Amino acid sequence: MSSSYPQTELTRVRRMAARAHYDRATVQAILDTGWICHVGFTVDGQAHCIPTAHWRVDDTLYIHGSNGSRLLKALADGARACVCVAQVDGLVLARSAFHHSMNYRSAMVYGQFRVVDDEAEKWASLAAFMDKIAPGRRQEVRMPDDNEFAATTVLALDIVEAVAKMRSGPPKDDEADMAIPVWAGVRPLETRFGTPIPDPAMAG
Amino acid sequence: MSSSYPQTELTRVRRMAARAHYDRATVQAILDTGWICHVGFTVDGQAHCIPTAHWRVDDTLYIHGSNGSRLLKALADGARACVCVAQVDGLVLARSAFHHSMNYRSAMVYGQFRVVDDEAEKWASLAAFMDKIAPGRRQEVRMPDDNEFAATTVLALDIVEAVAKMRSGPPKDDEADMAIPVWAGVRPLETRFGTPIPDPAMAG
């Protein structure tokens, strides 16, 4: 299996092409960074852009939801989707307004979702989702009963047409602006877990 | 002006309707929380979902980019867009796998962008963007010269069809699961600025 995704009409980055990355490791790492993706799709000529939790197993990206979800119905019907996971890593403060920027990592996957009908794949995918949310936890909680399992739709998108785009590092100012006496650099943005908040209903 | 957005065919939330909010203050606060939005739009039947920086002035959401950007060209041509800003606030760990969830705030705006041709609005919007990134900074940096100003396209989306959706608080488990001896609650996710990283090229 190639270590990179092919550049296609949809994924070839034209602007700032140096920021584009097609290697699987980079794309997959960015997909795994995010808790949610945004799914772009079209219904009756109207674009939608819906945030939803996602997870990845090897070369497949999964999302899930209730059977009645409009998002899932449209995607199950074969809508051509565009999935994006993006993370802002910092604000880039330059000496000129024009060169202000953001450091970020984004990954985009194009394709059509399929409904995961195979029960074994569906179980394995939901287990993988639990492992992403809280490793080891599925050994402690009650796993889905038949009704819950049936009420959940899992959709899979095979990652074959994908690209990452990212920026990192300091501002890039014009030479003529370098003497402007203003602080320049990056204000990093960091996401972390805060102190866990126990359910008030938890037996003390 | 009404304090709420009307519920339309596009914005009426069907599932988990209790999580939907149509009041302007809630929608606008969520829009302002994010550094980037995702823009969903369709070109030749293919959906796209592109992350880009955004900012808000009153009832208008702005994005910007280089004149050559495919995103901006498609939107300037009148593509019917869906803009989403979403923030994950925490992982909700329940006693059953099924009731695991995420706390989040999301805002969605539907509509068609317009190119900001009016120079005064364009200047004012770019100044507002600088003020969002770093209040007061535009008094210290070099503001755009004519070429930079002309090379930048600003697009505006009037916020008239919009909705917020959010979840907060502890897990909601089935009564029968309450005695399962597993920690339950919320792992909050917090985004904050880290220690500023000065540009190595900065005069020491």
Boltz contact constraints between the chains, C-beta under 6 A:
constraints:
  - contact:
      token1: [A, 35]
      token2: [B, 88]
      max_distance: 6.0
  - contact:
      token1: [A, 36]
      token2: [B, 88]
      max_distance: 6.0
  - contact:
      token1: [A, 38]
      token2: [B, 38]
      max_distance: 6.0
  - contact:
      token1: [A, 38]
      token2: [B, 49]
      max_distance: 6.0
  - contact:
      token1: [A, 38]
      token2: [B, 84]
      max_distance: 6.0
  - contact:
      token1: [A, 40]
      token2: [B, 40]
      max_distance: 6.0
  - contact:
      token1: [A, 40]
      token2: [B, 47]
      max_distance: 6.0
  - contact:
      token1: [A, 40]
      token2: [B, 48]
      max_distance: 6.0
  - contact:
      token1: [A, 40]
      token2: [B, 49]
      max_distance: 6.0
  - contact:
      token1: [A, 41]
      token2: [B, 47]
      max_distance: 6.0
  - contact:
      token1: [A, 42]
      token2: [B, 42]
      max_distance: 6.0
  - contact:
      token1: [A, 42]
      token2: [B, 47]
      max_distance: 6.0
  - contact:
      token1: [A, 46]
      token2: [B, 80]
      max_distance: 6.0
  - contact:
      token1: [A, 47]
      token2: [B, 40]
      max_distance: 6.0
  - contact:
      token1: [A, 47]
      token2: [B, 41]
      max_distance: 6.0
  - contact:
      token1: [A, 47]
      token2: [B, 42]
      max_distance: 6.0
  - contact:
      token1: [A, 47]
      token2: [B, 80]
      max_distance: 6.0
  - contact:
      token1: [A, 47]
      token2: [B, 82]
      max_distance: 6.0
  - contact:
      token1: [A, 48]
      token2: [B, 40]
      max_distance: 6.0
  - contact:
      token1: [A, 48]
      token2: [B, 82]
      max_distance: 6.0
  - contact:
      token1: [A, 49]
      token2: [B, 38]
      max_distance: 6.0
  - contact:
      token1: [A, 49]
      token2: [B, 40]
      max_distance: 6.0
  - contact:
      token1: [A, 49]
      token2: [B, 49]
      max_distance: 6.0
  - contact:
      token1: [A, 49]
      token2: [B, 82]
      max_distance: 6.0
  - contact:
      token1: [A, 49]
      token2: [B, 84]
      max_distance: 6.0
  - contact:
      token1: [A, 51]
      token2: [B, 84]
      max_distance: 6.0
  - contact:
      token1: [A, 51]
      token2: [B, 86]
      max_distance: 6.0
  - contact:
      token1: [A, 51]
      token2: [B, 106]
      max_distance: 6.0
  - contact:
      token1: [A, 80]
      token2: [B, 46]
      max_distance: 6.0
  - contact:
      token1: [A, 80]
      token2: [B, 47]
      max_distance: 6.0
  - contact:
      token1: [A, 82]
      token2: [B, 47]
      max_distance: 6.0
  - contact:
      token1: [A, 82]
      token2: [B, 48]
      max_distance: 6.0
  - contact:
      token1: [A, 82]
      token2: [B, 49]
      max_distance: 6.0
  - contact:
      token1: [A, 84]
      token2: [B, 38]
      max_distance: 6.0
  - contact:
      token1: [A, 84]
      token2: [B, 49]
      max_distance: 6.0
  - contact:
      token1: [A, 84]
      token2: [B, 51]
      max_distance: 6.0
  - contact:
      token1: [A, 86]
      token2: [B, 51]
      max_distance: 6.0
  - contact:
      token1: [A, 88]
      token2: [B, 35]
      max_distance: 6.0
  - contact:
      token1: [A, 88]
      token2: [B, 36]
      max_distance: 6.0
  - contact:
      token1: [A, 91]
      token2: [B, 133]
      max_distance: 6.0
  - contact:
      token1: [A, 93]
      token2: [B, 134]
      max_distance: 6.0
  - contact:
      token1: [A, 95]
      token2: [B, 141]
      max_distance: 6.0
  - contact:
      token1: [A, 96]
      token2: [B, 141]
      max_distance: 6.0
  - contact:
      token1: [A, 96]
      token2: [B, 142]
      max_distance: 6.0
  - contact:
      token1: [A, 97]
      token2: [B, 130]
      max_distance: 6.0
  - contact:
      token1: [A, 97]
      token2: [B, 141]
      max_distance: 6.0
  - contact:
      token1: [A, 97]
      token2: [B, 143]
      max_distance: 6.0
  - contact:
      token1: [A, 97]
      token2: [B, 144]
      max_distance: 6.0
  - contact:
      token1: [A, 98]
      token2: [B, 144]
      max_distance: 6.0
  - contact:
      token1: [A, 98]
      token2: [B, 148]
      max_distance: 6.0
  - contact:
      token1: [A, 106]
      token2: [B, 51]
      max_distance: 6.0
  - contact:
      token1: [A, 130]
      token2: [B, 97]
      max_distance: 6.0
  - contact:
      token1: [A, 133]
      token2: [B, 91]
      max_distance: 6.0
  - contact:
      token1: [A, 134]
      token2: [B, 93]
      max_distance: 6.0
  - contact:
      token1: [A, 140]
      token2: [B, 182]
      max_distance: 6.0
  - contact:
      token1: [A, 141]
      token2: [B, 95]
      max_distance: 6.0
  - contact:
      token1: [A, 141]
      token2: [B, 96]
      max_distance: 6.0
  - contact:
      token1: [A, 141]
      token2: [B, 97]
      max_distance: 6.0
  - contact:
      token1: [A, 141]
      token2: [B, 182]
      max_distance: 6.0
  - contact:
      token1: [A, 142]
      token2: [B, 96]
      max_distance: 6.0
  - contact:
      token1: [A, 142]
      token2: [B, 177]
      max_distance: 6.0
  - contact:
      token1: [A, 142]
      token2: [B, 180]
      max_distance: 6.0
  - contact:
      token1: [A, 143]
      token2: [B, 97]
      max_distance: 6.0
  - contact:
      token1: [A, 144]
      token2: [B, 97]
      max_distance: 6.0
  - contact:
      token1: [A, 144]
      token2: [B, 98]
      max_distance: 6.0
  - contact:
      token1: [A, 148]
      token2: [B, 98]
      max_distance: 6.0
  - contact:
      token1: [A, 170]
      token2: [B, 199]
      max_distance: 6.0
  - contact:
      token1: [A, 171]
      token2: [B, 199]
      max_distance: 6.0
  - contact:
      token1: [A, 177]
      token2: [B, 142]
      max_distance: 6.0
  - contact:
      token1: [A, 182]
      token2: [B, 140]
      max_distance: 6.0
  - contact:
      token1: [A, 182]
      token2: [B, 141]
      max_distance: 6.0
  - contact:
      token1: [A, 184]
      token2: [B, 199]
      max_distance: 6.0
  - contact:
      token1: [A, 184]
      token2: [B, 202]
      max_distance: 6.0
  - contact:
      token1: [A, 185]
      token2: [B, 196]
      max_distance: 6.0
  - contact:
      token1: [A, 185]
      token2: [B, 197]
      max_distance: 6.0
  - contact:
      token1: [A, 185]
      token2: [B, 198]
      max_distance: 6.0
  - contact:
      token1: [A, 185]
      token2: [B, 199]
      max_distance: 6.0
  - contact:
      token1: [A, 186]
      token2: [B, 197]
      max_distance: 6.0
  - contact:
      token1: [A, 187]
      token2: [B, 193]
      max_distance: 6.0
  - contact:
      token1: [A, 187]
      token2: [B, 196]
      max_distance: 6.0
  - contact:
      token1: [A, 188]
      token2: [B, 194]
      max_distance: 6.0
  - contact:
      token1: [A, 189]
      token2: [B, 191]
      max_distance: 6.0
  - contact:
      token1: [A, 190]
      token2: [B, 192]
      max_distance: 6.0
  - contact:
      token1: [A, 190]
      token2: [B, 194]
      max_distance: 6.0
  - contact:
      token1: [A, 191]
      token2: [B, 189]
      max_distance: 6.0
  - contact:
      token1: [A, 191]
      token2: [B, 191]
      max_distance: 6.0
  - contact:
      token1: [A, 193]
      token2: [B, 187]
      max_distance: 6.0
  - contact:
      token1: [A, 194]
      token2: [B, 188]
      max_distance: 6.0
  - contact:
      token1: [A, 194]
      token2: [B, 190]
      max_distance: 6.0
  - contact:
      token1: [A, 196]
      token2: [B, 185]
      max_distance: 6.0
  - contact:
      token1: [A, 196]
      token2: [B, 187]
      max_distance: 6.0
  - contact:
      token1: [A, 197]
      token2: [B, 185]
      max_distance: 6.0
  - contact:
      token1: [A, 197]
      token2: [B, 186]
      max_distance: 6.0
  - contact:
      token1: [A, 198]
      token2: [B, 185]
      max_distance: 6.0
  - contact:
      token1: [A, 199]
      token2: [B, 170]
      max_distance: 6.0
  - contact:
      token1: [A, 199]
      token2: [B, 171]
      max_distance: 6.0
  - contact:
      token1: [A, 199]
      token2: [B, 184]
      max_distance: 6.0
  - contact:
      token1: [A, 199]
      token2: [B, 185]
      max_distance: 6.0
  - contact:
      token1: [A, 202]
      token2: [B, 184]
      max_distance: 6.0
